[in-house]
């Protein structure tokens, strides 16, 4: 939420006592303090007070209430079990696990109440502008999920195909960085005609390094997470496909792993444009200095990570791969679809006073 800090300050001044740092607790306080006579009216009033990206699920004694922010930054879907029970999930792949079938997505600005009488769909606001977070397709979502009718694996594979046309590299083999880059790597290999090999093995019991809170933990996570297969990469000119470069920590370590394993050359191709701007809609990157592409050119990044060449997918190529343009691309172009509220002043300072 982009106005969580100021809302929390206002609520505390009114006597609200918080027991956590979660943005969700702010919504609970707003619902409780609403003077609307009906509960759903209280919820709608609260949802129109909070700003930014959110996908909420509230549970009462006899119902579930699902709501999505007016831009639909995050996916939220409803499914049905074989016995008719309705379920809500942030990704459609969860329905497959429990044997449910997809019913519908929660649309931007919608509030859906689920009870014994079924689904009750309303809008808590008509001021909507669909801007699905592009990183859901690039990195966050599981490849077997479907977002806005687009299968994530298909979008990633198509991004690899387009990247192969944009980055024609003289190499022997293509490898992907497990796991979120494997789809793009297979698309790159198919389009380029190069063999697709498993040159990196992932330890499945290590958490994603992108979301580790400190540099030390990210470095340790990369060391524990991946191993290079020397019999595959030794003496080869390798194209290493990855989904993104955030801080450069992971890329630098992987390039070193491959060269230590005997790779003659490592050419890094990234299935997204350079991440040069922070996200204020739920991702823990809110300072430009955390992003290597904010301070360095592509050639400089290439030198920093120790690669023989570096190519990023174009923004146009990303949109083409996903298949629709209802996307938030603010990571790449710095154009935010909403006011930044609590974060705007510091963000503008980081840009040297330019307008958002």
C-alpha positions as YAML, in Angstrom:
chain: A
units: angstrom
residues:
- id: 1
  name: UNK
  ca: [0.00, 0.00, 0.00]
- id: 2
  name: UNK
  ca: [1.40, 3.36, -1.01]
- id: 3
  name: UNK
  ca: [-0.40, 5.33, 1.72]
- id: 4
  name: UNK
  ca: [0.05, 2.83, 4.56]
- id: 5
  name: UNK
  ca: [2.50, 4.99, 6.51]
- id: 6
  name: UNK
  ca: [0.26, 8.04, 6.66]
- id: 7
  name: UNK
  ca: [-2.88, 5.96, 7.32]
- id: 8
  name: UNK
  ca: [-1.19, 4.15, 10.19]
- id: 9
  name: UNK
  ca: [-0.05, 7.48, 11.65]
- id: 10
  name: UNK
  ca: [-3.61, 8.89, 11.42]
- id: 11
  name: UNK
  ca: [-5.16, 5.80, 12.98]
- id: 12
  name: UNK
  ca: [-2.68, 5.75, 15.85]
- id: 13
  name: UNK
  ca: [-3.43, 9.42, 16.50]
- id: 14
  name: UNK
  ca: [-7.10, 8.41, 16.79]
- id: 15
  name: UNK
  ca: [-6.24, 5.76, 19.39]
- id: 16
  name: UNK
  ca: [-5.81, 2.66, 17.22]
- id: 17
  name: UNK
  ca: [-3.39, 0.09, 18.65]
- id: 18
  name: UNK
  ca: [-1.45, -2.03, 16.13]
- id: 19
  name: UNK
  ca: [-0.12, -5.47, 16.97]
- id: 20
  name: UNK
  ca: [1.85, -5.99, 13.74]
- id: 21
  name: UNK
  ca: [3.55, -4.12, 10.91]
- id: 22
  name: UNK
  ca: [1.23, -5.64, 8.29]
- id: 23
  name: UNK
  ca: [-0.65, -3.36, 5.91]
- id: 24
  name: UNK
  ca: [-3.61, -5.70, 6.28]
- id: 25
  name: UNK
  ca: [-4.12, -4.58, 9.88]
- id: 26
  name: UNK
  ca: [-4.72, -1.05, 8.60]
- id: 27
  name: UNK
  ca: [-7.70, -2.31, 6.60]
- id: 28
  name: UNK
  ca: [-9.08, -4.02, 9.71]
- id: 29
  name: UNK
  ca: [-8.89, -0.78, 11.70]
- id: 30
  name: UNK
  ca: [-10.55, 1.17, 8.88]
- id: 31
  name: UNK
  ca: [-13.42, -1.33, 8.71]
- id: 32
  name: UNK
  ca: [-13.89, -1.18, 12.47]
- id: 33
  name: UNK
  ca: [-13.93, 2.64, 12.54]
- id: 34
  name: UNK
  ca: [-16.29, 3.09, 9.58]
- id: 35
  name: UNK
  ca: [-19.68, 4.63, 10.39]
- id: 36
  name: UNK
  ca: [-21.44, 2.92, 7.49]
- id: 37
  name: UNK
  ca: [-24.51, 1.00, 8.79]
- id: 38
  name: UNK
  ca: [-23.80, -2.21, 6.80]
- id: 39
  name: UNK
  ca: [-20.72, -4.42, 7.02]
- id: 40
  name: UNK
  ca: [-20.14, -4.59, 3.25]
- id: 41
  name: UNK
  ca: [-20.44, -0.81, 3.16]
- id: 42
  name: UNK
  ca: [-17.73, -0.57, 5.81]
- id: 43
  name: UNK
  ca: [-15.47, -2.85, 3.75]
- id: 44
  name: UNK
  ca: [-16.03, -0.86, 0.55]
- id: 45
  name: UNK
  ca: [-15.30, 2.40, 2.38]
- id: 46
  name: UNK
  ca: [-12.06, 0.94, 3.74]
- id: 47
  name: UNK
  ca: [-11.02, -0.39, 0.32]
- id: 48
  name: UNK
  ca: [-11.51, 3.05, -1.19]
- id: 49
  name: UNK
  ca: [-9.31, 4.57, 1.52]
- id: 50
  name: UNK
  ca: [-6.26, 2.36, 1.00]
- id: 51
  name: UNK
  ca: [-4.14, 3.00, -2.10]
- id: 52
  name: UNK
  ca: [-1.65, 0.92, -4.08]
- id: 53
  name: UNK
  ca: [-1.58, -2.79, -4.85]
- id: 54
  name: UNK
  ca: [-3.57, -5.29, -2.80]
- id: 55
  name: UNK
  ca: [-5.43, -8.57, -3.06]
- id: 56
  name: UNK
  ca: [-7.49, -9.08, 0.09]
- id: 57
  name: UNK
  ca: [-9.36, -12.09, 1.44]
- id: 58
  name: UNK
  ca: [-11.54, -11.47, 4.49]
- id: 59
  name: UNK
  ca: [-13.40, -14.19, 6.37]
- id: 60
  name: UNK
  ca: [-16.49, -13.72, 8.52]
- id: 61
  name: UNK
  ca: [-18.60, -16.29, 10.35]
- id: 62
  name: UNK
  ca: [-20.61, -17.09, 7.25]
- id: 63
  name: UNK
  ca: [-18.74, -15.73, 4.23]
- id: 64
  name: UNK
  ca: [-15.48, -15.04, 2.43]
- id: 65
  name: UNK
  ca: [-14.86, -11.66, 0.84]
- id: 66
  name: UNK
  ca: [-12.28, -11.27, -1.96]
- id: 67
  name: UNK
  ca: [-11.21, -7.85, -3.24]
- id: 68
  name: UNK
  ca: [-8.62, -6.61, -5.73]
- id: 69
  name: UNK
  ca: [-7.11, -3.15, -6.07]
- id: 70
  name: UNK
  ca: [-8.35, -0.88, -8.89]
- id: 71
  name: UNK
  ca: [-5.31, -1.68, -11.05]
- id: 72
  name: UNK
  ca: [-5.24, -5.44, -10.49]
- id: 73
  name: UNK
  ca: [-1.49, -5.51, -9.90]
- id: 74
  name: UNK
  ca: [-1.65, -9.04, -8.40]
- id: 75
  name: UNK
  ca: [-3.70, -12.00, -9.62]
- id: 76
  name: UNK
  ca: [-6.63, -13.30, -7.57]
- id: 77
  name: UNK
  ca: [-8.93, -16.09, -8.75]
- id: 78
  name: UNK
  ca: [-11.95, -18.11, -7.66]
- id: 79
  name: UNK
  ca: [-12.29, -21.86, -8.16]
- id: 80
  name: UNK
  ca: [-14.85, -24.58, -7.42]
- id: 81
  name: UNK
  ca: [-14.29, -27.96, -5.76]
- id: 82
  name: UNK
  ca: [-16.01, -31.12, -6.96]
- id: 83
  name: UNK
  ca: [-18.48, -30.83, -4.05]
- id: 84
  name: UNK
  ca: [-19.40, -27.28, -5.11]
- id: 85
  name: UNK
  ca: [-17.37, -25.47, -2.47]
- id: 86
  name: UNK
  ca: [-15.84, -22.21, -3.69]
- id: 87
  name: UNK
  ca: [-12.17, -21.40, -3.04]
- id: 88
  name: UNK
  ca: [-9.95, -18.34, -3.56]
- id: 89
  name: UNK
  ca: [-6.27, -18.40, -4.56]
- id: 90
  name: UNK
  ca: [-3.58, -15.94, -5.61]
- id: 91
  name: UNK
  ca: [-2.55, -18.31, -8.45]
- id: 92
  name: UNK
  ca: [-4.62, -20.68, -10.55]
- id: 93
  name: UNK
  ca: [-2.05, -23.47, -10.13]
- id: 94
  name: UNK
  ca: [-3.35, -23.92, -6.56]
- id: 95
  name: UNK
  ca: [-6.67, -25.15, -7.96]
- id: 96
  name: UNK
  ca: [-4.95, -28.05, -9.72]
- id: 97
  name: UNK
  ca: [-3.32, -29.14, -6.46]
- id: 98
  name: UNK
  ca: [-6.64, -29.42, -4.58]
- id: 99
  name: UNK
  ca: [-8.71, -30.70, -7.49]
- id: 100
  name: UNK
  ca: [-10.68, -27.49, -8.06]
- id: 101
  name: UNK
  ca: [-11.64, -25.97, -11.41]
- id: 102
  name: UNK
  ca: [-11.17, -22.33, -12.35]
- id: 103
  name: UNK
  ca: [-14.36, -20.24, -12.21]
- id: 104
  name: UNK
  ca: [-13.32, -16.62, -12.70]
- id: 105
  name: UNK
  ca: [-10.75, -13.96, -11.89]
- id: 106
  name: UNK
  ca: [-11.41, -11.19, -9.43]
- id: 107
  name: UNK
  ca: [-11.32, -8.08, -11.62]
- id: 108
  name: UNK
  ca: [-9.75, -4.74, -10.67]
- id: 109
  name: UNK
  ca: [-11.96, -2.82, -8.26]
- id: 110
  name: UNK
  ca: [-14.20, -5.82, -7.60]
- id: 111
  name: UNK
  ca: [-15.38, -7.10, -4.26]
- id: 112
  name: UNK
  ca: [-16.84, -10.61, -4.28]
- id: 113
  name: UNK
  ca: [-18.73, -12.07, -1.36]
- id: 114
  name: UNK
  ca: [-18.90, -15.87, -1.19]
- id: 115
  name: UNK
  ca: [-21.45, -17.52, 1.07]
- id: 116
  name: UNK
  ca: [-24.02, -20.34, 1.08]
- id: 117
  name: UNK
  ca: [-26.04, -18.50, -1.57]
- id: 118
  name: UNK
  ca: [-23.07, -18.43, -3.99]
- id: 119
  name: UNK
  ca: [-21.13, -15.52, -5.51]
- id: 120
  name: UNK
  ca: [-22.14, -11.89, -5.13]
- id: 121
  name: UNK
  ca: [-20.04, -9.62, -7.37]
- id: 122
  name: UNK
  ca: [-19.89, -5.84, -6.88]
- id: 123
  name: UNK
  ca: [-17.52, -2.97, -7.67]
- id: 124
  name: UNK
  ca: [-16.16, -1.00, -4.73]
- id: 125
  name: UNK
  ca: [-14.90, 1.52, -7.30]
- id: 126
  name: UNK
  ca: [-15.48, 2.20, -11.00]
- id: 127
  name: UNK
  ca: [-12.18, 4.06, -11.30]
- id: 128
  name: UNK
  ca: [-10.19, 1.11, -12.61]
- id: 129
  name: UNK
  ca: [-7.22, 0.75, -14.94]
- id: 130
  name: UNK
  ca: [-5.89, -2.78, -15.40]
- id: 131
  name: UNK
  ca: [-2.11, -2.81, -14.92]
- id: 132
  name: UNK
  ca: [-1.01, -6.37, -14.10]
- id: 133
  name: UNK
  ca: [2.50, -6.50, -12.65]
- id: 134
  name: UNK
  ca: [4.75, -7.64, -15.50]
- id: 135
  name: UNK
  ca: [7.05, -9.40, -13.01]
- id: 136
  name: UNK
  ca: [4.27, -11.89, -12.33]
- id: 137
  name: UNK
  ca: [4.83, -13.21, -15.85]
- id: 138
  name: UNK
  ca: [8.61, -12.78, -15.73]
- id: 139
  name: UNK
  ca: [9.43, -14.20, -12.30]
- id: 140
  name: UNK
  ca: [6.88, -14.39, -9.49]
- id: 141
  name: UNK
  ca: [4.12, -16.67, -10.75]
- id: 142
  name: UNK
  ca: [4.48, -20.41, -11.23]
- id: 143
  name: UNK
  ca: [4.75, -21.46, -14.89]
- id: 144
  name: UNK
  ca: [1.54, -23.53, -14.66]
- id: 145
  name: UNK
  ca: [-0.53, -20.53, -13.57]
- id: 146
  name: UNK
  ca: [-2.78, -18.53, -15.88]
- id: 147
  name: UNK
  ca: [-3.04, -14.75, -15.49]
- id: 148
  name: UNK
  ca: [-5.57, -12.76, -17.52]
- id: 149
  name: UNK
  ca: [-6.00, -15.74, -19.83]
- id: 150
  name: UNK
  ca: [-2.26, -16.08, -20.51]
- id: 151
  name: UNK
  ca: [-0.33, -19.15, -19.37]
- id: 152
  name: UNK
  ca: [2.85, -18.02, -17.62]
- id: 153
  name: UNK
  ca: [5.03, -20.75, -19.18]
- id: 154
  name: UNK
  ca: [3.81, -19.80, -22.67]
- id: 155
  name: UNK
  ca: [4.61, -16.13, -22.09]
- id: 156
  name: UNK
  ca: [8.09, -16.95, -20.79]
- id: 157
  name: UNK
  ca: [8.83, -19.32, -23.64]
- id: 158
  name: UNK
  ca: [7.73, -16.70, -26.15]
- id: 159
  name: UNK
  ca: [9.99, -14.14, -24.47]
- id: 160
  name: UNK
  ca: [12.88, -16.54, -25.04]
- id: 161
  name: UNK
  ca: [12.01, -16.86, -28.73]
- id: 162
  name: UNK
  ca: [11.86, -13.10, -29.16]
- id: 163
  name: UNK
  ca: [15.09, -12.69, -27.21]
- id: 164
  name: UNK
  ca: [16.83, -15.13, -29.58]
- id: 165
  name: UNK
  ca: [15.82, -12.90, -32.49]
- id: 166
  name: UNK
  ca: [16.97, -9.77, -30.67]
- id: 167
  name: UNK
  ca: [20.23, -11.27, -29.33]
- id: 168
  name: UNK
  ca: [21.93, -13.42, -31.97]
- id: 169
  name: UNK
  ca: [24.96, -14.79, -30.15]
- id: 170
  name: UNK
  ca: [27.63, -17.14, -31.51]
- id: 171
  name: UNK
  ca: [27.52, -20.01, -29.00]
- id: 172
  name: UNK
  ca: [27.46, -23.79, -28.58]
- id: 173
  name: UNK
  ca: [24.70, -24.42, -26.05]
- id: 174
  name: UNK
  ca: [21.82, -22.71, -24.22]
- id: 175
  name: UNK
  ca: [21.19, -23.18, -20.50]
- id: 176
  name: UNK
  ca: [18.59, -21.68, -18.19]
- id: 177
  name: UNK
  ca: [18.94, -20.57, -14.60]
- id: 178
  name: UNK
  ca: [16.54, -22.76, -12.57]
- id: 179
  name: UNK
  ca: [13.68, -22.47, -12.13]
- id: 180
  name: UNK
  ca: [11.91, -19.35, -13.42]
- id: 181
  name: UNK
  ca: [14.18, -19.03, -16.49]
- id: 182
  name: UNK
  ca: [13.82, -22.54, -17.88]
- id: 183
  name: UNK
  ca: [10.80, -21.71, -20.04]
- id: 184
  name: UNK
  ca: [12.55, -18.71, -21.62]
- id: 185
  name: UNK
  ca: [15.70, -20.78, -22.17]
- id: 186
  name: UNK
  ca: [13.78, -23.49, -24.01]
- id: 187
  name: UNK
  ca: [12.18, -20.85, -26.24]
- id: 188
  name: UNK
  ca: [15.59, -19.30, -26.95]
- id: 189
  name: UNK
  ca: [17.06, -22.69, -27.86]
- id: 190
  name: UNK
  ca: [14.18, -23.59, -30.17]
- id: 191
  name: UNK
  ca: [14.32, -20.25, -31.99]
- id: 192
  name: UNK
  ca: [18.13, -20.18, -32.29]
- id: 193
  name: UNK
  ca: [18.50, -23.85, -33.20]
- id: 194
  name: UNK
  ca: [21.13, -24.37, -30.47]
- id: 195
  name: UNK
  ca: [21.09, -27.38, -28.11]
- id: 196
  name: UNK
  ca: [19.28, -26.83, -24.83]
- id: 197
  name: UNK
  ca: [21.32, -28.33, -21.98]
- id: 198
  name: UNK
  ca: [21.01, -28.62, -18.22]
- id: 199
  name: UNK
  ca: [24.19, -26.81, -17.23]
- id: 200
  name: UNK
  ca: [22.98, -25.66, -13.81]
- id: 201
  name: UNK
  ca: [21.42, -27.75, -11.06]
- id: 202
  name: UNK
  ca: [19.31, -26.20, -8.32]
- id: 203
  name: UNK
  ca: [19.09, -27.26, -4.70]
- id: 204
  name: UNK
  ca: [15.30, -27.34, -4.31]
- id: 205
  name: UNK
  ca: [15.45, -26.72, -0.56]
- id: 206
  name: UNK
  ca: [16.84, -23.16, -0.73]
- id: 207
  name: UNK
  ca: [14.55, -20.10, -0.81]
- id: 208
  name: UNK
  ca: [14.61, -17.56, -3.65]
- id: 209
  name: UNK
  ca: [17.62, -15.27, -3.29]
- id: 210
  name: UNK
  ca: [15.81, -12.30, -4.89]
- id: 211
  name: UNK
  ca: [13.68, -11.84, -1.75]
- id: 212
  name: UNK
  ca: [16.40, -12.35, 0.86]
- id: 213
  name: UNK
  ca: [16.62, -9.20, 3.01]
- id: 214
  name: UNK
  ca: [20.40, -8.71, 3.13]
- id: 215
  name: UNK
  ca: [23.32, -8.89, 0.68]
- id: 216
  name: UNK
  ca: [25.11, -11.45, 2.86]
- id: 217
  name: UNK
  ca: [22.10, -13.78, 2.86]
- id: 218
  name: UNK
  ca: [21.68, -13.37, -0.90]
- id: 219
  name: UNK
  ca: [25.35, -14.29, -1.49]
- id: 220
  name: UNK
  ca: [25.05, -17.31, 0.80]
- id: 221
  name: UNK
  ca: [21.80, -18.34, -0.86]
- id: 222
  name: UNK
  ca: [23.36, -18.29, -4.34]
- id: 223
  name: UNK
  ca: [26.30, -20.44, -3.18]
- id: 224
  name: UNK
  ca: [23.91, -22.99, -1.67]
- id: 225
  name: UNK
  ca: [21.31, -22.85, -4.43]
- id: 226
  name: UNK
  ca: [23.15, -23.67, -7.66]
- id: 227
  name: UNK
  ca: [25.83, -25.99, -8.99]
- id: 228
  name: UNK
  ca: [27.33, -25.98, -12.48]
- id: 229
  name: UNK
  ca: [27.59, -29.24, -14.45]
- id: 230
  name: UNK
  ca: [31.19, -29.20, -15.70]
- id: 231
  name: UNK
  ca: [30.70, -32.13, -18.11]
- id: 232
  name: UNK
  ca: [28.05, -30.06, -19.92]
- id: 233
  name: UNK
  ca: [29.69, -26.61, -20.02]
- id: 234
  name: UNK
  ca: [33.42, -27.40, -20.14]
- id: 235
  name: UNK
  ca: [35.05, -25.87, -23.22]
- id: 236
  name: UNK
  ca: [31.70, -24.56, -24.49]
- id: 237
  name: UNK
  ca: [30.52, -21.10, -25.44]
- id: 238
  name: UNK
  ca: [27.46, -20.89, -23.20]
- id: 239
  name: UNK
  ca: [24.34, -18.75, -23.50]
- id: 240
  name: UNK
  ca: [22.97, -18.34, -19.99]
- id: 241
  name: UNK
  ca: [19.30, -17.30, -19.96]
- id: 242
  name: UNK
  ca: [17.99, -15.63, -16.82]
- id: 243
  name: UNK
  ca: [14.70, -13.89, -16.07]
- id: 244
  name: UNK
  ca: [16.10, -10.62, -14.71]
- id: 245
  name: UNK
  ca: [19.03, -8.84, -13.11]
- id: 246
  name: UNK
  ca: [18.12, -6.96, -9.95]
- id: 247
  name: UNK
  ca: [21.23, -6.27, -7.92]
- id: 248
  name: UNK
  ca: [23.70, -8.29, -10.00]
- id: 249
  name: UNK
  ca: [24.65, -10.54, -7.07]
- id: 250
  name: UNK
  ca: [23.16, -13.74, -8.45]
- id: 251
  name: UNK
  ca: [24.29, -13.16, -12.05]
- id: 252
  name: UNK
  ca: [27.88, -12.48, -11.05]
- id: 253
  name: UNK
  ca: [28.02, -15.64, -8.94]
- id: 254
  name: UNK
  ca: [26.49, -17.84, -11.66]
- id: 255
  name: UNK
  ca: [28.83, -16.55, -14.35]
- id: 256
  name: UNK
  ca: [31.74, -17.36, -12.03]
- id: 257
  name: UNK
  ca: [30.30, -20.83, -11.34]
- id: 258
  name: UNK
  ca: [30.13, -21.59, -15.07]
- id: 259
  name: UNK
  ca: [33.63, -20.32, -15.81]
- id: 260
  name: UNK
  ca: [35.05, -22.21, -12.84]
- id: 261
  name: UNK
  ca: [33.37, -25.31, -14.32]
- id: 262
  name: UNK
  ca: [35.30, -24.78, -17.56]
- id: 263
  name: UNK
  ca: [32.97, -22.73, -19.76]
- id: 264
  name: UNK
  ca: [35.03, -21.02, -22.48]
- id: 265
  name: UNK
  ca: [32.59, -18.08, -22.73]
- id: 266
  name: UNK
  ca: [29.44, -17.09, -20.88]
- id: 267
  name: UNK
  ca: [26.97, -14.89, -22.74]
- id: 268
  name: UNK
  ca: [24.14, -13.68, -20.49]
- id: 269
  name: UNK
  ca: [20.75, -12.99, -22.05]
- id: 270
  name: UNK
  ca: [17.94, -11.64, -19.88]
- id: 271
  name: UNK
  ca: [14.27, -12.31, -20.64]
- id: 272
  name: UNK
  ca: [13.18, -8.86, -19.42]
- id: 273
  name: UNK
  ca: [14.32, -5.26, -19.90]
- id: 274
  name: UNK
  ca: [16.76, -3.71, -17.39]
- id: 275
  name: UNK
  ca: [15.16, -3.14, -13.97]
- id: 276
  name: UNK
  ca: [16.05, 0.49, -13.36]
- id: 277
  name: UNK
  ca: [13.18, 1.72, -11.18]
- id: 278
  name: UNK
  ca: [11.81, 0.59, -7.81]
- id: 279
  name: UNK
  ca: [8.42, -0.98, -7.14]
- id: 280
  name: UNK
  ca: [5.98, 0.49, -4.62]
- id: 281
  name: UNK
  ca: [3.18, -2.04, -5.03]
- id: 282
  name: UNK
  ca: [4.28, -4.88, -2.78]
- id: 283
  name: UNK
  ca: [7.86, -5.76, -3.78]
- id: 284
  name: UNK
  ca: [10.63, -5.02, -1.30]
- id: 285
  name: UNK
  ca: [12.66, -2.79, -3.64]
- id: 286
  name: UNK
  ca: [11.91, 0.86, -2.98]
- id: 287
  name: UNK
  ca: [15.29, 2.51, -3.58]
- id: 288
  name: UNK
  ca: [16.93, 3.00, -6.98]
- id: 289
  name: UNK
  ca: [20.39, 2.40, -5.53]
- id: 290
  name: UNK
  ca: [19.40, -1.23, -4.93]
- id: 291
  name: UNK
  ca: [19.09, -1.75, -8.69]
- id: 292
  name: UNK
  ca: [22.26, -2.23, -10.72]
- id: 293
  name: UNK
  ca: [20.61, -0.98, -13.94]
- id: 294
  name: UNK
  ca: [19.71, 2.31, -12.26]
- id: 295
  name: UNK
  ca: [23.37, 3.27, -11.91]
- id: 296
  name: UNK
  ca: [25.15, 1.39, -14.72]
- id: 297
  name: UNK
  ca: [24.92, 0.94, -18.49]
- id: 298
  name: UNK
  ca: [24.49, -2.50, -20.06]
- id: 299
  name: UNK
  ca: [28.22, -2.62, -20.90]
- id: 300
  name: UNK
  ca: [29.12, -1.72, -17.33]
- id: 301
  name: UNK
  ca: [26.79, -4.37, -15.93]
- id: 302
  name: UNK
  ca: [28.38, -6.91, -18.28]
- id: 303
  name: UNK
  ca: [31.80, -6.09, -16.84]
- id: 304
  name: UNK
  ca: [30.53, -6.18, -13.25]
- id: 305
  name: UNK
  ca: [29.02, -9.65, -13.59]
- id: 306
  name: UNK
  ca: [32.02, -10.94, -15.57]
- id: 307
  name: UNK
  ca: [30.09, -12.03, -18.67]
- id: 308
  name: UNK
  ca: [31.45, -12.09, -22.22]
- id: 309
  name: UNK
  ca: [28.31, -10.32, -23.45]
- id: 310
  name: UNK
  ca: [24.99, -9.17, -22.01]
- id: 311
  name: UNK
  ca: [21.67, -8.60, -23.76]
- id: 312
  name: UNK
  ca: [18.28, -7.65, -22.32]
- id: 313
  name: UNK
  ca: [14.88, -8.28, -23.90]
- id: 314
  name: UNK
  ca: [13.34, -5.06, -25.23]
- id: 315
  name: UNK
  ca: [10.24, -3.67, -23.56]
- id: 316
  name: UNK
  ca: [8.37, -4.11, -26.84]
- id: 317
  name: UNK
  ca: [9.51, -7.73, -26.95]
- id: 318
  name: UNK
  ca: [8.23, -8.33, -23.42]
- id: 319
  name: UNK
  ca: [4.78, -6.95, -24.22]
- id: 320
  name: UNK
  ca: [4.66, -9.04, -27.42]
- id: 321
  name: UNK
  ca: [5.63, -12.18, -25.48]
- id: 322
  name: UNK
  ca: [2.89, -11.70, -22.88]
- id: 323
  name: UNK
  ca: [0.32, -10.96, -25.55]
- id: 324
  name: UNK
  ca: [-1.44, -7.94, -24.06]
- id: 325
  name: UNK
  ca: [-0.47, -4.47, -22.90]
- id: 326
  name: UNK
  ca: [-2.53, -4.22, -19.69]
- id: 327
  name: UNK
  ca: [0.74, -4.29, -17.80]
- id: 328
  name: UNK
  ca: [2.57, -2.32, -15.16]
- id: 329
  name: UNK
  ca: [6.03, -1.75, -16.65]
- id: 330
  name: UNK
  ca: [7.19, 0.78, -14.06]
- id: 331
  name: UNK
  ca: [10.26, -1.35, -13.19]
- id: 332
  name: UNK
  ca: [11.55, -0.61, -16.67]
- id: 333
  name: UNK
  ca: [10.29, 2.85, -17.63]
- id: 334
  name: UNK
  ca: [9.59, 4.56, -14.30]
- id: 335
  name: UNK
  ca: [6.01, 5.37, -15.32]
- id: 336
  name: UNK
  ca: [3.75, 4.58, -12.35]
- id: 337
  name: UNK
  ca: [0.00, 4.07, -12.91]
- id: 338
  name: UNK
  ca: [-0.95, 5.61, -9.53]
- id: 339
  name: UNK
  ca: [0.27, 8.41, -7.27]
- id: 340
  name: UNK
  ca: [3.02, 7.21, -4.95]
- id: 341
  name: UNK
  ca: [1.68, 9.03, -1.87]
- id: 342
  name: UNK
  ca: [4.02, 8.27, 1.08]
- id: 343
  name: UNK
  ca: [6.92, 7.36, -1.20]
- id: 344
  name: UNK
  ca: [6.70, 10.16, -3.75]
- id: 345
  name: UNK
  ca: [8.90, 12.77, -2.02]
- id: 346
  name: UNK
  ca: [11.87, 10.44, -1.49]
- id: 347
  name: UNK
  ca: [11.47, 8.93, -4.95]
- id: 348
  name: UNK
  ca: [11.54, 12.33, -6.61]
- id: 349
  name: UNK
  ca: [14.67, 13.20, -4.65]
- id: 350
  name: UNK
  ca: [16.31, 10.04, -5.99]
- id: 351
  name: UNK
  ca: [15.55, 11.25, -9.53]
- id: 352
  name: UNK
  ca: [16.93, 14.70, -8.89]
- id: 353
  name: UNK
  ca: [13.53, 16.38, -8.82]
- id: 354
  name: UNK
  ca: [12.01, 14.95, -12.02]
- id: 355
  name: UNK
  ca: [8.26, 14.40, -12.08]
- id: 356
  name: UNK
  ca: [6.80, 10.91, -11.71]
...
